[in-house]
Amino acid sequence: MKNASEVTTFVLKGFTDNLELQIVLFFLFLAIYLITLMGNLGLVVLVIGDSRLHNPMYYFLCVLSSVDACFSSAITPNMLVDFLSKNKVISLLGCATQMFLAVTFGTTECFLLAAMAYDRYVAIYNPLLYAVSMSPRVYVPLIIASSIGGILHACVHTVATFSLSFCASNEIRHVFCDVPPLLAISCSDTHVNQLLLFYFVGAVEIVTLLIVLISYSLILLAILRTHSAGGRRKVFSTCGSHLTGVSIFHGTILFMYVRPSSSYALDHDMIVSTFYTIVIPMLNPIIYSLRNKDVKEAMKRMFGKTMYE
């Protein structure tokens, strides 16, 4: 990396310099992080431990929960330390690692949400052939491809960003090492990087959103053909939660990255990016499980009926 001799550390400025507010934010984000870990890892344990949840839909949900736990863990612990520290320094390698992990998990989640939409289409459109159409030969490669896509996408942005020179400033106006705030402090020409960010993130969004939209359009057609009111309610309940999760996640990604660089407002963007990297991983177990009858039944069997009566 040619900037290694110029800048060896970065300073993450974070939300505020006010000590009292930093303490409040520490406990707030600590609570969010603990809820995220308990919710996502609890869901993983539930799916693994309950044989009735051993089907592709819950395997995808299990992987999504694992990705969310890792996504949050790539960012939140370092942020919590910075809230209580005067020295908010992160090394060049640490910053590159954090960016690589954040982009990897964020992109993997995009592909997983698309795969989950396709899975729901297969299950609802032709339930009798679901076991054949979504066999391990299908869902395992989809999960692997989602991970590989995330890693490759992260490699592009991490290598491109850390090939730049950082000589003017090492202060990042953010709580973690994200691409836009690093481009903002580079003293190199970032035009190519801006194009990479726009087109690569745009391509990922277009592909995954098209899969989601086509899948749910076909699901809607299948629902309209269903004569059973109970069947319609069940489908709407399951798919409604999926669409909620997809809309929130993709909405924030599109707002953050698929727009002209001139419209970046780093303080405002810091709040939005914190939402999709830290808050959404906490919300996903709630979105995908609490409205799901099978998951609630599995919770009753594992933890007892007291909590749900």
N, C-alpha and C positions, 0 to 999 in steps of 0.2 A: 504493500500500500504506500503510495508515494507521499501521503500526508503524515506518515508516522513520525518524521523528524520535525514537523511543524507543531502539531497538536497531539498530545498523548493522553489528555484527559478532557472530559466535558463536564460542565456544571448544569444540572437540571434545576431550572429556576422554580418550577412548580407553580402552584396556585397563588401563593401569597407569602410574604415575609413576616406577617403578623404571627407571633409565637402562640398566642391564645387560640387563634383560628386554626393554626397548624395542629394543635392538640385535639381540637374538636374534630378536624378532618381525619386525624389519625384513628380515633375511636370509631368514626363513621365508616371509614374504609376497612378497618380491621373487622368490624361486624359484617360488612358486605362480603369480605373475603372468607370469613369463617362459614357464613351461610352458603356461599358458593361452593366451598369444599364439601360441606356436609350434604348439600342438596345433590351435587353432581356425583360425588363418590358414593353416596347412599343409593342413588339410582343405579349405579354400576353394580354395586353389591346385590341390590334387589333383582336385577335382571339375571346376573350370574347364578344367584341362589335359588330362584324360583323357576322350576322347569316349565311352568305354564307360560312363561314369558320368553321361552326359547324359540323365537321366530324372527325373521329378518327385520321386521319393524322395530323390535326392541333391541336387536343387535346394532342397528343404525343409531338408535337412541343412546345405547350404551357407549358407542364410539364418540357420539356428539358430546356426551357428558364428560368423557375423558379429555376430549379436546378443549372443552370449556374450562375444566379444572386446570389444565396446563396453560391455556391462554391467560387466565387470570394470574397464575403463579409466575408467569414470565415477567409480569409487570408490577403486581401489587406489593410483594414483599420488599422490593427495592424502594418503592414509593413510600411505604410505611416507615422504613429506616430514615428516608430523607425528611419526613415530617418532624422527626425528633433529633435531627442532626443539623448542625451549623454548616458542616462540610458536605454539600450535596454533589460530590464528585463521583463520576463514573468513568472508568478507563475506556480507552478507544476500543479495546477488544470486548469489554463488557457492553459497551454501547452497540457495537456491531452484532454481538450475540443476541442482545435483547431485541434489536430490530429484526434479525433473522427469525427468531422464535415467534415474535408477534405476527409477522407477515405469514409465516408458515401456518400457524394455527388459525389465523383469520381467513386465509384463502381455503384451507382445508374445510373449515366450517361452511364456506360458500358452496363448495362442491358436495359436501354431505347433505346440506339442506335440499339441494337439487336431487340427489340420489334418494332421499327420503320422500320427496314429492313423487318421483317415478315409482317408488315402492308402493305408495298409497294408491296410485293410479292402477297398478297391476292388481293389487288386492281388491279394489272396489269394482273395477271394470270387468274382471273375469276371476271371481274368487275361487271357482272350482279348479282352475289351473294355476293358482297362486304358488303352491308348493313347488311346482315344476318351473314356472316362469321366473321365480325368485329363489332358486336353489343356491347352495353355497358356491357353485360355479359362476353365479351372477353377482351375488351381493359381496362376496369376498374381493373379487377384482374391482368392484366399484369403490369399496373402502380403501383398498390399496392405491387405486388411481387418484382418489381424493387427496391422500397423503402425499403422493409423489408430485401431484400438481401444486400443492402448497409449498413443498420444498423447492421445486424449480422456480416458482414465482418469487419466493423469498431470496433465492440465490441471485436472480436478476437485479432486484432492487438493492440488496445489501452490497454486492460487488460494485454496482454503478455508483451508489452513494459514497462508499468509502474509497473510491478511486479519485474522488474530488479532493481539493486542497481546502484546509480549514486554518486560515492564518489570521483573519481579522478578529474573530471572537470564538470563544469556546463555550459561551453561555447559550443553552438551549431553552427556549421559552416553552417548556412542556414538562410533563411528569414522567415521560419515558422517551426513549429514542425512536421517534417516528420519522418517516421520510420527509414530509414538508418542512418541519422546523429545522431539520439538518440542512436541507437545501437552502433555507433562508439565511443561514450563517456561513455558507461556503463562499470562498473568494474566487472560485472557479466559475466558468460558464455552465449554468445548470439547465440550459435549454433542452439538451438531449435527455436529461433525467426527468424533466417535466413531461416530455413526450412519452417516455417509457412509463411513467406513472399513469398518465392519462389513458394511453392505449392498452397497456397490459391490464390495469384494473378494469377499464371499460370492457375489454374482451371477456374477462372472467365474469363480470356482472351480466353482460349480454347473454352469454352462453348459459349461465346458471339460471338467470331469470326466465329465459325462454323455455328451458326445461320445466321450471316451476309453473309458469303460466299455461303451457300446453298441457301439462299433467293435470292441473286443477280445472282447466276448461273441459277436458275429457271426463274428469270426475263429476263435474257439474252436470254434464249430459247423462252420465250414468245415474245420478241422483234423480234427475227429472223422469227417468224411466222406471224408477223404483216406486211401486204402488204401496209399499208398507210405510206407514207414518213413523213407526218405531225405527225402521231401517234408515230412513232419511235423517232422523234425529241423531242416531249413532254416527252416521257418516259426517253430518255437519259438525258434531261435537269434536270428532277426531281431526277432521280437516281444518276446522276453524282455528284450533290451537296451533296447528302447523303453519297456517297462513299468517297468524299473528306474529309468530316467531320470525318467519321469513321477512315479513314487511318491516318489522322493527330493525332487524339486522341489516338488510340490504338498503333500507332507507338511509341509515347513518353512513354506510360505506359510500353510497353514491354522493351524499352531501359532502363527505370528507375529501374524496379523491378524484371524482370524475367531474371536474370543473376547471376553468382557467386558473392558472397560478396567481393571476392578479387579484383574484377574489378571496385569497386566503386571508383570514383574520386569526392569527395564532392563538390569542386568548380565548376566542369563541370556539375555535376548532379544538382546543385542548379539552374543553368540557364535552364536546360531541364525541371525540375519540375515547375519552374516559368512559363515556356511556357504553360504547359498543365493545370495549375491551374488558371492562370491569363489571358494569351493571348488568348487561345482557347475559353474560355467563351465569349470573345469580338468578336471573328471571327464567332462563330456559327450563330448568327442572320443574318450575311452577307451571309454565305455559304447557309443557309437553306431558306432564304427569297428573296434575291435580284434576284435570278434566277427563282423564282417561280411566274408564271403569276397571280395566284389567290391572292397571298399576295400583289403583286404590284397593282392589281386592288383595293384591299381593302384599301391600302394606299391612292390611288387616291380618293376614296370615303370619307375617313376620313379626309385627310389633303388637299384635293383639287388637281387639275391637274397641278398646276404651277411647282411643283418640278420635274415632270416626263415628261414634254413636251419639 
